[in-house]
Amino acid sequence: MLLKELSSFASPLSSGQVDKLKQLTAELSAVQLAWVSGYLSATAEQGTNLLGSETAAQSDPAQTITILYGSQTGNGRGVASELAAKAQAQGYAVNLASMGDYKVRQLKQETILLAVVSTHGEGEAPDDAIELHKFLASKRAPKLENLNYSVLALGDSSYEFFCQTGKDFDDRLSALGAKPLQTLVECDVDYESAVELWQESVLEAVKPLIETSGASVVSLSGSGIPGAAASEFTKQKPYTAELLVSQKLTGRESDRDVRHVEIDLGESGLSYQAGDALGVWFTNTETLVEELLTKLSLDGDEAVTVGKDTLSLKQALIEKKELTQLYPGLVKDWAALSGNAELLSISDDKALTRQFVLNHQLADLVTNYSAEVTSTQLLAMLRPITPRLYSIASSQSEVESEVHLTVALVEDEREGGARFGGASQFLSQAQEGAEVKVYVEPNKHFRLPENPETAVIMVGPGTGIAPFRAFMQERAAQGIEGNSWLIFGNPHFEQDFLYQTEWQQYLKDGSLSRIDLAFSRDQAHKIYVQHRIAEQGEELWKWLESGAHFYICGDAERMAKDVHQALLDIAVKFGGKTEEEAEAYFEQLRSDKRYQKDVY
C-alpha cells in the first residue's frame, strides 16, 4: 500500500497519527527515510520507545532523559544529537527535541533535563529558544523541585555577552528549585574537547538518579542509533562536492566583489529547503601562510601534531587553523609574548579588544607587534578552522542536485596590503572543478508559509537577497503567482543590482507582485531599505494585516535593527498602536512565525 493511500481504517494508527506520519515522511530525503525505517524496525523488535515520547515521559518520567537544544547555526543541535546517541548507547531512553518544538507545560513533569543552548547577537536567545527562555522568566513558570538538570552553553568569546543565554537558563532553572547535576559549562568556538568531557560526566551523573528511581535501563545493541545511515553528511563528516561556477555578479566599477557560486551535490543525496544554509569548509591560502612563516621565522616543513594528525607546519596552517579571525584570548596571549605596551593596553580593555578583533587578522598582529614564537606556541594559540554558513540561494525544485550561494568577498585594505575573509576568498578564487567540502544546515525558523498562497514580504539588501532567490524559485515551481514583495538595496543600480534580470523576469511573468529598490549612493542623500519601508508604510501595513509573512535577511548589527524600528513606526502611524503595543504586535508575529529573520 502506498503511504498516500494509508488511512486509519487500513492500519492500527489513529487518523491523527496517520496525518503526522504523512507529514513527516513528506519532508524526508531517501537517506533519511532509510534511517527512519531501520530505526523503527529496531525499536519494534525491542518493544521499547527509545525516543521517550511525551506520553512515555508522563507515565514514567524517571526512565527518560530529556535533551533540549537551542541552536542558531546548528552547533547546539549537533552537540545535543551526539549526546542523545551516547545516552542511548548506554541504555537510556531519550527525549531529544528542539526548544522550539518543546511543550513548556511538560517541564514540570521532567526529572532529568540536559540543555544545550547557544547565544545569539547581543546576548540574545537563539530563535528556537526564545519561547522557553521567556517562559522560564515569567510568572507562569512552575516550581521544579523534582528536576535535575545540566546546561551546556555555547558562545564566542569575541562577543561581549559570552554564553549569556546558557547563563540565563542555568540561573532560572536554579531559581525555580531545580538541582544542578554539575556547574554550568561554558564553551568557546573551539568547543569539541569541553563538550566531550561534559557529555561523559553528565551521563555518569544521571546514572544514580535512574538507579535510585528503580527505572529499568533499556538494553541496546550497536551504536545506539539503529539503522543510522552511514552516508549522511554532517558538519563533522561533510560531502566533498564539485564547484561548478564562481561568477562575479557586481559590475566592473563596483567597490565590492559579489559572486554567484554553483556547487554540484552529485549523488550525495543531500537535500535542502528554501531558507536553509550551506556549511562550507575552506582552507587558507598558501600566500597568507607563507607570509606568516616568513615574518615569524618558522620552518614550514617542520613536523607538528594537531589533534591526532601529524603533518607539516605549513599544511597545519593551511588546513587546520583559523588565520583570518581573531579572538580576545589570542590578542591577550600575543600581547604577553610581544610585551608591546600598546597591545597590552588594548588586551586589558574588553571594549577595545572587541574592536581590535573585528578589524584585524593574525597577519596584522604579526606585522605590527613583533614577537618570538615557536611552532608549538603558535598552534596552541590558534583556534581550529570552523566552516562558514551561507544562506542558500536556490531551490532544489529548480536546480535539483545543485546548490547556489551568493558570496561577497570580504576584503579590507591594510598598510601591509589587502586582507581577505577565509571562506569568501576560497569560494571567490576557486576554479571550476575544485573540491568543496559542504553540508546542509537546516533553518526551520526561516521558512516559507505552510500555505503557498500566503503573501510574503522579503527584505534583503546586499547578499541578503540569497534566500529570497530560493523563495521565488520555490514559489514559481509551485505555480504561485503574485502575493510577493521584494525590498532590495545596495550602493549602485548599474553596478550592484544582484540577479537583476531574474527579478525583472519574475515581475514580468507575475510571480513577483512588486519590488522596491534602495540604491544608497545613486543620489546625494543615502537611501536604505528602511526608508523604502517607511515610504510604503500604509501599503505594507495592509499586507501585514491581511496575513502576510515578513522576512529579513542580512546585517544584524544595523540593518535589521533599522528595519525593525521602521516596522514599529508603521504600526504606530498606520495601525494606531502605542509603541508598547507595536512591540507586542511584532512579538506576536514572531511567535506565529510570520516575522522571521536570517541575520548575521
C-alpha positions as CSV (number, residue, x, y, z in Angstrom):
1,M,0.0,0.0,0.0
2,L,1.3,3.5,-0.9
3,L,1.6,5.9,2.1
4,K,-0.6,8.4,0.4
5,E,-3.4,5.8,0.3
6,L,-2.9,4.9,4.0
7,S,-5.8,5.7,6.4
8,S,-6.7,4.9,10.0
9,F,-9.2,2.3,8.7
10,A,-6.4,0.3,7.0
11,S,-3.9,0.5,9.8
12,P,-3.6,0.3,13.6
13,L,-2.9,4.0,13.6
14,S,-5.3,6.8,14.6
15,S,-6.2,9.3,11.9
16,G,-4.1,11.9,13.7
17,Q,-1.1,9.5,13.7
18,V,-1.6,8.8,10.0
19,D,-1.6,12.6,9.3
20,K,1.6,13.1,11.3
21,L,3.3,10.1,9.5
22,K,2.4,11.5,6.1
23,Q,3.6,15.0,7.1
24,L,6.9,13.7,8.5
25,T,7.8,11.4,5.5
26,A,7.0,14.1,3.0
27,E,9.8,16.2,4.5
28,L,12.4,13.4,4.4
29,S,15.0,12.6,1.8
30,A,15.7,9.0,0.6
31,V,18.6,8.7,3.0
32,Q,16.5,10.0,5.9
33,L,13.7,7.6,5.1
34,A,16.1,4.7,5.1
35,W,17.4,5.7,8.5
36,V,13.8,6.1,10.0
37,S,12.9,2.7,8.5
38,G,15.8,1.0,10.2
39,Y,15.3,2.8,13.4
40,L,11.6,1.9,13.7
41,S,12.3,-1.7,12.8
42,A,14.9,-2.0,15.6
43,T,12.5,-0.2,18.0
44,A,9.7,-2.6,17.2
45,E,12.0,-5.6,17.8
46,Q,13.0,-4.3,21.2
47,G,9.4,-3.3,22.1
48,T,10.7,-0.1,23.5
49,N,10.1,3.6,22.7
50,L,13.8,4.7,22.6
51,L,12.9,8.3,22.0
52,G,10.7,8.6,25.0
53,S,7.6,10.2,23.7
54,E,5.7,12.8,25.6
55,T,3.2,10.0,26.7
56,A,6.1,7.8,27.9
57,A,7.7,10.7,29.7
58,Q,4.5,11.4,31.6
59,S,3.8,7.8,32.6
60,D,7.3,7.1,33.8
61,P,9.4,10.3,33.6
62,A,12.3,8.8,35.6
63,Q,13.2,6.5,32.8
64,T,13.6,9.3,30.3
65,I,16.5,11.8,29.9
66,T,15.1,14.9,28.2
67,I,17.7,16.6,26.0
68,L,16.8,20.1,24.7
69,Y,18.7,22.3,22.3
70,G,18.5,25.9,21.3
71,S,20.7,26.5,18.3
72,Q,21.1,29.3,15.8
73,T,23.7,27.8,13.5
74,G,23.3,24.1,14.2
75,N,26.2,23.6,16.6
76,G,23.8,23.2,19.6
77,R,21.7,20.7,17.7
78,G,24.8,18.7,16.7
79,V,26.1,18.6,20.3
80,A,22.6,17.5,21.6
81,S,22.2,14.9,19.0
82,E,25.6,13.5,19.8
83,L,24.7,13.4,23.5
84,A,21.4,11.6,22.7
85,A,23.3,8.9,20.7
86,K,25.7,8.4,23.6
87,A,22.9,8.2,26.1
88,Q,21.0,5.6,24.0
89,A,24.2,3.6,23.6
90,Q,24.4,3.4,27.4
91,G,20.9,2.1,27.6
92,Y,18.9,5.3,28.5
93,A,15.6,6.2,27.0
94,V,15.9,9.7,25.5
95,N,13.6,12.5,24.5
96,L,15.6,14.8,22.1
97,A,13.9,18.0,21.0
98,S,14.5,21.5,19.8
99,M,13.4,24.0,22.4
100,G,11.2,25.5,19.7
101,D,9.2,22.2,19.5
102,Y,9.1,21.5,23.2
103,K,5.8,21.9,25.0
104,V,6.6,24.1,28.0
105,R,3.8,22.6,30.1
106,Q,5.7,19.3,30.0
107,L,8.6,20.9,32.0
108,K,7.0,20.3,35.4
109,Q,6.9,16.6,34.6
110,E,10.6,16.3,33.9
111,T,13.1,14.8,36.3
112,I,16.2,14.9,34.2
113,L,16.9,17.7,31.8
114,L,20.1,18.3,29.8
115,A,20.1,21.6,27.9
116,V,22.5,22.7,25.2
117,V,22.0,26.3,24.1
118,S,23.9,28.9,22.2
119,T,23.9,32.7,22.4
120,H,22.9,34.9,19.5
121,G,23.5,38.5,18.8
122,E,23.9,40.7,21.9
123,G,23.3,38.1,24.5
124,E,20.0,37.0,23.0
125,A,18.5,33.6,22.9
126,P,18.6,31.8,19.5
127,D,15.2,31.7,17.7
128,D,14.2,28.3,18.7
129,A,14.9,29.0,22.4
130,I,13.1,32.3,22.7
131,E,9.7,30.9,23.9
132,L,11.3,28.6,26.6
133,H,13.6,31.4,27.7
134,K,10.7,33.8,28.2
135,F,8.6,31.1,29.9
136,L,11.3,30.4,32.5
137,A,11.5,34.1,33.3
138,S,7.7,34.5,33.6
139,K,5.3,34.1,36.4
140,R,3.8,31.1,34.7
141,A,7.0,29.1,35.2
142,P,6.3,26.3,37.7
143,K,8.4,25.2,40.7
144,L,10.8,22.5,39.6
145,E,12.0,20.8,42.8
146,N,11.9,17.4,41.2
147,L,14.1,18.4,38.3
148,N,17.8,17.5,38.0
149,Y,19.5,19.5,35.2
150,S,22.7,20.5,33.5
151,V,23.3,23.3,31.0
152,L,26.0,23.4,28.3
153,A,26.4,27.0,27.0
154,L,27.9,27.6,23.5
155,G,29.3,31.0,22.7
156,D,32.1,33.0,21.2
157,S,34.4,35.0,23.5
158,S,34.8,37.6,20.8
159,Y,31.4,38.9,21.7
160,E,30.6,40.9,24.9
161,F,27.8,38.7,26.2
162,F,29.7,35.4,26.1
163,C,27.4,32.4,26.7
164,Q,24.7,34.7,28.2
165,T,21.7,32.6,27.2
166,G,23.2,29.5,28.8
167,K,23.8,31.5,32.0
168,D,20.2,32.7,31.9
169,F,18.9,29.1,31.6
170,D,21.1,28.0,34.5
171,D,20.1,30.8,36.7
172,R,16.4,30.5,36.1
173,L,16.2,26.7,36.5
174,S,18.1,27.0,39.8
175,A,15.8,29.8,40.9
176,L,12.8,27.6,40.2
177,G,14.2,24.9,42.6
178,A,15.8,22.6,40.1
179,K,19.0,20.9,41.2
180,P,22.2,21.1,39.0
181,L,23.9,17.8,38.2
182,Q,27.0,19.9,37.7
183,T,28.0,23.6,37.3
184,L,27.3,25.4,34.1
185,V,29.8,24.6,31.3
186,E,30.7,27.5,29.1
187,C,32.2,26.6,25.6
188,D,34.0,28.9,23.2
189,V,34.2,28.4,19.4
190,D,36.7,25.5,19.8
191,Y,34.3,23.5,22.0
192,E,34.9,19.9,21.0
193,S,37.0,18.8,23.9
194,A,34.9,20.6,26.5
195,V,31.7,19.2,25.0
196,E,33.1,15.6,25.1
197,L,34.1,15.9,28.8
198,W,30.6,17.4,29.6
199,Q,28.8,14.6,27.8
200,E,30.8,11.9,29.6
201,S,30.4,13.5,33.0
202,V,26.8,14.4,32.8
203,L,25.8,10.9,31.7
204,E,27.7,9.5,34.6
205,A,25.9,11.9,36.9
206,V,22.4,10.7,35.8
207,K,23.2,7.1,36.4
208,P,22.5,7.0,40.2
209,L,19.3,9.0,39.7
210,I,17.9,6.4,37.3
211,E,19.0,3.5,39.5
212,T,17.5,5.2,42.6
213,S,14.2,5.7,40.8
214,G,14.0,2.0,40.1
215,A,13.8,2.7,36.4
216,S,14.9,0.0,34.0
217,V,17.7,0.6,31.6
218,V,17.0,-0.4,28.1
219,S,19.5,-2.8,26.5
220,L,20.6,-1.5,23.1
221,S,23.0,-3.1,20.6
222,G,25.4,-1.4,18.2
223,S,25.8,2.4,18.2
224,G,22.6,3.2,20.0
225,I,21.1,4.6,16.8
226,P,19.7,1.6,14.9
227,G,19.7,1.9,11.2
228,A,21.8,5.0,11.1
229,A,22.7,5.8,7.6
230,A,26.5,5.9,7.0
231,S,26.1,8.2,4.0
232,E,24.5,11.1,5.9
233,F,26.7,14.1,5.6
234,T,27.2,16.5,8.5
235,K,29.5,19.2,9.8
236,Q,31.8,16.6,11.2
237,K,31.5,14.5,8.0
238,P,31.0,16.8,5.1
239,Y,30.4,15.9,1.5
240,T,33.2,16.6,-1.0
241,A,31.4,18.4,-3.7
242,E,32.5,19.9,-7.0
243,L,32.4,23.7,-7.6
244,L,30.8,24.4,-11.0
245,V,30.7,28.2,-11.2
246,S,32.1,31.2,-9.3
247,Q,30.8,34.1,-11.4
248,K,31.0,37.8,-10.5
249,L,27.6,39.4,-10.1
250,T,28.7,43.0,-9.5
251,G,29.8,45.4,-12.2
252,R,33.4,46.2,-13.2
253,E,33.3,49.6,-11.4
254,S,31.6,48.2,-8.2
255,D,33.6,48.6,-5.0
256,R,32.6,45.1,-4.0
257,D,33.1,41.7,-5.4
258,V,29.9,39.6,-5.1
259,R,29.9,36.1,-6.6
260,H,27.2,33.7,-7.7
261,V,28.6,30.3,-6.8
262,E,27.1,27.0,-8.0
263,I,28.1,23.7,-6.4
264,D,27.2,20.1,-7.6
265,L,26.0,17.8,-4.8
266,G,26.3,14.9,-7.2
267,E,24.9,11.6,-5.9
268,S,25.2,12.6,-2.2
269,G,21.5,12.6,-1.6
270,L,21.9,15.9,0.3
271,S,18.6,17.7,0.3
272,Y,17.6,21.2,1.5
273,Q,14.7,23.5,1.7
274,A,14.4,27.2,0.8
275,G,15.7,29.1,3.8
276,D,18.4,26.5,4.8
277,A,22.1,27.3,4.9
278,L,25.1,25.5,3.4
279,G,28.1,24.9,5.6
280,V,31.4,25.4,3.7
281,W,34.7,24.2,4.9
282,F,37.7,26.1,3.5
283,T,41.5,26.2,3.5
284,N,43.7,29.2,4.0
285,T,45.7,30.5,1.0
286,E,49.4,29.5,0.6
287,T,50.3,33.1,0.1
288,L,49.0,34.1,3.6
289,V,50.6,31.1,5.3
290,E,54.0,31.9,3.6
291,E,53.7,35.5,4.8
292,L,53.2,34.3,8.4
293,L,56.0,31.8,8.3
294,T,58.5,34.3,6.9
295,K,57.6,37.0,9.4
296,L,57.8,34.6,12.3
297,S,61.0,32.9,11.0
298,L,59.4,29.5,11.2
299,D,60.1,26.4,9.1
300,G,57.0,25.4,7.1
301,D,58.4,21.9,6.7
302,E,58.7,21.3,10.4
303,A,56.6,18.2,11.5
304,V,53.9,19.2,14.0
305,T,51.0,17.4,15.6
306,V,47.4,18.8,15.6
307,G,45.0,16.6,17.4
308,K,45.6,13.1,16.1
309,D,47.3,14.2,12.9
310,T,51.0,14.7,12.2
311,L,51.8,17.0,9.3
312,S,54.0,19.9,8.3
313,L,53.6,23.2,10.0
314,K,52.7,24.8,6.6
315,Q,49.9,22.2,6.0
316,A,48.6,22.7,9.5
317,L,48.3,26.4,9.0
318,I,46.6,25.9,5.6
319,E,44.2,23.2,6.6
320,K,43.7,23.2,10.3
321,K,43.9,26.7,11.9
322,E,41.9,29.9,11.8
323,L,44.1,32.7,10.5
324,T,41.6,35.3,9.3
325,Q,39.5,35.8,12.5
326,L,41.0,36.8,15.8
327,Y,39.5,36.3,19.3
328,P,40.3,38.0,22.6
329,G,42.3,35.2,24.1
330,L,44.7,35.3,21.1
331,V,45.2,39.1,21.4
332,K,45.9,38.7,25.2
333,D,48.4,35.9,24.6
334,W,50.2,37.8,21.8
335,A,50.4,40.9,23.9
336,A,52.1,38.9,26.6
337,L,54.6,37.4,24.1
338,S,55.3,40.7,22.4
339,G,55.5,42.8,25.5
340,N,54.2,45.7,23.4
341,A,52.7,48.4,25.7
342,E,50.0,49.5,23.2
343,L,48.8,45.9,22.6
344,L,48.9,45.1,26.4
345,S,46.8,48.2,27.0
346,I,44.3,47.0,24.3
347,S,44.1,43.5,25.7
348,D,43.3,44.8,29.2
349,D,40.2,46.6,27.9
350,K,37.3,44.4,26.8
351,A,35.7,47.1,24.6
352,L,39.0,47.9,22.8
353,T,39.8,44.2,22.4
354,R,36.4,43.6,20.7
355,Q,37.0,46.4,18.3
356,F,40.5,45.2,17.6
357,V,39.3,41.7,16.9
358,L,36.8,42.9,14.4
359,N,39.3,45.0,12.5
360,H,42.5,42.9,12.5
361,Q,43.8,39.5,11.5
362,L,46.7,37.3,12.7
363,A,48.9,38.8,10.0
364,D,48.3,42.3,11.4
365,L,49.4,41.1,14.8
366,V,52.5,39.5,13.4
367,T,53.3,42.6,11.3
368,N,52.6,45.3,13.9
369,Y,53.6,43.7,17.2
370,S,56.6,41.5,16.7
371,A,57.2,38.5,19.0
372,E,59.2,35.4,19.0
373,V,57.1,32.3,19.0
374,T,57.7,28.6,18.5
375,S,55.5,26.5,16.2
376,T,54.1,24.7,19.3
377,Q,53.2,28.0,20.9
378,L,51.6,29.4,17.7
379,L,49.4,26.3,17.1
380,A,48.3,26.2,20.7
381,M,47.1,29.9,20.5
382,L,45.2,29.4,17.2
383,R,41.6,28.2,17.0
384,P,40.7,25.4,14.6
385,I,39.1,26.4,11.3
386,T,35.3,26.4,11.5
387,P,33.1,26.2,8.5
388,R,31.1,29.3,7.4
389,L,27.4,29.2,6.8
390,Y,25.9,30.8,3.7
391,S,22.2,31.2,3.1
392,I,21.2,29.0,0.1
393,A,20.2,31.0,-3.0
394,S,18.4,28.2,-4.8
395,S,15.5,25.8,-4.6
396,Q,16.0,22.1,-5.5
397,S,12.7,22.2,-7.2
398,E,14.6,24.2,-9.9
399,V,18.3,23.3,-9.7
400,E,17.9,19.6,-8.5
401,S,21.3,18.3,-7.4
402,E,23.0,21.7,-7.3
403,V,23.1,24.3,-4.6
404,H,23.7,28.0,-5.3
405,L,25.3,30.7,-3.0
406,T,25.7,34.5,-3.1
407,V,29.1,35.2,-1.7
408,A,30.6,38.7,-1.0
409,L,34.4,38.7,-1.0
410,V,35.5,40.1,2.4
411,E,38.3,42.5,1.6
412,D,40.0,45.2,3.7
413,E,43.0,47.3,2.8
414,R,45.7,47.4,5.4
415,E,49.2,49.1,5.5
416,G,50.7,45.7,4.6
417,G,48.3,45.0,1.8
418,A,44.8,43.6,1.4
419,R,43.3,41.2,3.9
420,F,40.6,38.7,2.9
421,G,38.0,36.6,4.6
422,G,39.0,33.0,4.7
423,A,35.9,31.3,3.2
424,S,34.8,34.1,0.9
425,Q,38.3,34.2,-0.7
426,F,38.3,30.4,-1.0
427,L,35.0,30.4,-2.9
428,S,35.7,33.5,-5.0
429,Q,39.1,32.3,-6.2
430,A,38.2,28.6,-6.6
431,Q,38.5,27.3,-10.2
432,E,35.8,25.2,-11.9
433,G,36.1,21.6,-10.8
434,A,37.6,22.5,-7.4
435,E,36.6,20.3,-4.4
436,V,34.5,21.9,-1.7
437,K,33.5,20.2,1.5
438,V,29.9,21.1,2.4
439,Y,26.9,20.1,4.5
440,V,23.4,21.4,4.8
441,E,22.4,23.2,7.9
442,P,18.6,23.3,8.2
443,N,16.9,26.5,9.4
444,K,13.4,25.7,10.5
445,H,13.0,29.3,11.6
446,F,13.3,30.8,8.1
447,R,10.6,29.0,6.1
448,L,8.0,29.9,3.5
449,P,4.5,29.8,4.8
450,E,2.8,26.4,5.0
451,N,0.1,27.7,2.7
452,P,1.9,28.6,-0.5
453,E,-0.7,31.2,-1.4
454,T,0.2,33.3,1.6
455,A,1.7,36.7,0.8
456,V,5.4,37.3,1.6
457,I,7.4,40.5,2.1
458,M,11.1,40.0,1.7
459,V,13.7,42.5,2.8
460,G,17.2,41.5,1.7
461,P,19.9,44.2,1.0
462,G,23.2,43.0,-0.4
463,T,23.8,39.3,-0.2
464,G,20.7,39.1,2.0
465,I,19.0,38.6,-1.4
466,A,20.2,35.0,-1.4
467,P,17.3,33.1,0.4
468,F,14.7,35.2,-1.4
469,R,16.0,34.0,-4.8
470,A,15.4,30.5,-3.3
471,F,12.0,31.5,-2.1
472,M,11.0,32.8,-5.6
473,Q,12.3,29.7,-7.3
474,E,10.3,27.5,-5.0
475,R,7.1,29.6,-5.4
476,A,7.5,29.6,-9.1
477,A,7.9,25.8,-9.1
478,Q,4.6,25.6,-7.1
479,G,2.9,27.8,-9.7
480,I,2.3,30.6,-7.2
481,E,1.7,34.0,-8.9
482,G,1.8,37.3,-7.1
483,N,1.5,37.8,-3.3
484,S,5.2,38.5,-3.1
485,W,7.1,41.8,-2.5
486,L,10.8,42.3,-2.5
487,I,12.6,45.2,-0.9
488,F,16.3,45.2,-2.0
489,G,19.1,47.6,-1.5
490,N,22.8,48.1,-2.5
491,P,25.1,51.0,-3.3
492,H,24.5,51.5,-7.1
493,F,21.8,50.4,-9.5
494,E,24.2,49.9,-12.5
495,Q,26.9,48.0,-10.6
496,D,25.2,46.3,-7.7
497,F,21.7,45.1,-8.7
498,L,22.2,41.4,-7.9
499,Y,20.3,39.0,-10.1
500,Q,18.6,41.9,-11.9
501,T,17.4,40.1,-14.9
502,E,15.9,37.3,-12.8
503,W,13.9,39.8,-10.7
504,Q,12.7,41.6,-13.8
505,Q,11.5,38.3,-15.3
506,Y,9.6,37.5,-12.1
507,L,7.9,40.9,-12.3
508,K,7.1,40.4,-15.9
509,D,5.5,36.9,-15.5
510,G,3.6,37.9,-12.4
511,S,5.5,35.7,-9.9
512,L,6.6,38.9,-8.1
513,S,3.9,41.4,-7.3
514,R,6.2,44.4,-6.6
515,I,9.8,45.4,-6.0
516,D,11.1,48.4,-4.1
517,L,14.7,49.3,-4.6
518,A,17.1,51.4,-2.4
519,F,20.4,52.2,-4.1
520,S,22.0,54.2,-1.4
521,R,24.7,56.1,-3.3
522,D,22.8,56.9,-6.6
523,Q,21.8,60.3,-5.2
524,A,23.1,63.0,-2.8
525,H,21.3,61.6,0.3
526,K,21.6,57.9,1.2
527,I,18.5,55.8,0.8
528,Y,18.3,52.4,2.5
529,V,15.7,49.6,2.7
530,Q,14.2,51.0,5.9
531,H,13.5,54.3,4.1
532,R,11.6,52.4,1.4
533,I,9.7,50.6,4.1
534,A,8.7,53.9,5.7
535,E,7.7,55.3,2.3
536,Q,5.4,52.3,1.6
537,G,4.2,52.1,5.2
538,E,0.5,52.2,4.5
539,E,0.6,49.5,1.9
540,L,2.9,47.4,3.9
541,W,0.6,47.6,6.9
542,K,-2.3,46.4,4.8
543,W,-0.2,43.4,3.7
544,L,0.6,42.5,7.3
545,E,-3.0,43.0,8.4
546,S,-4.1,40.7,5.6
547,G,-1.8,37.9,6.9
548,A,1.5,38.4,5.0
549,H,4.7,36.9,6.4
550,F,7.6,39.3,6.8
551,Y,11.3,38.2,6.3
552,I,14.6,40.0,6.8
553,C,18.0,38.6,5.7
554,G,21.3,40.4,6.1
555,D,23.3,42.5,8.5
556,A,22.2,42.1,12.1
557,E,24.2,45.0,13.6
558,R,22.4,47.9,11.9
559,M,20.1,46.9,9.0
560,A,17.9,44.5,10.9
561,K,17.5,46.9,13.8
562,D,16.7,49.8,11.5
563,V,14.1,47.8,9.6
564,H,12.5,46.7,12.9
565,Q,12.3,50.3,14.0
566,A,10.7,51.2,10.7
567,L,8.1,48.5,11.2
568,L,7.3,49.8,14.7
569,D,6.8,53.3,13.3
570,I,4.4,51.9,10.7
571,A,2.4,50.1,13.4
572,V,2.1,53.4,15.3
573,K,1.3,55.6,12.3
574,F,-1.0,53.3,10.3
575,G,-2.1,50.8,13.0
576,G,-3.0,53.3,15.6
577,K,-0.8,51.5,18.2
578,T,1.3,52.8,21.1
579,E,5.0,51.9,21.0
580,E,4.4,49.2,23.5
581,E,1.5,47.8,21.5
582,A,3.6,47.9,18.4
583,E,6.4,45.9,20.0
584,A,3.8,43.4,21.3
585,Y,2.3,43.1,17.8
586,F,5.6,42.2,16.1
587,E,6.5,39.9,19.0
588,Q,3.2,38.0,18.3
589,L,4.0,37.9,14.6
590,R,7.4,36.4,15.5
591,S,5.8,33.8,17.8
592,D,3.3,33.0,15.0
593,K,6.3,32.5,12.6
594,R,5.1,35.4,10.5
595,Y,8.1,37.6,11.3
596,Q,11.4,35.7,10.6
597,K,15.0,36.8,10.4
598,D,18.1,35.3,9.0
599,V,20.7,37.8,10.1
600,Y,24.4,37.7,10.8
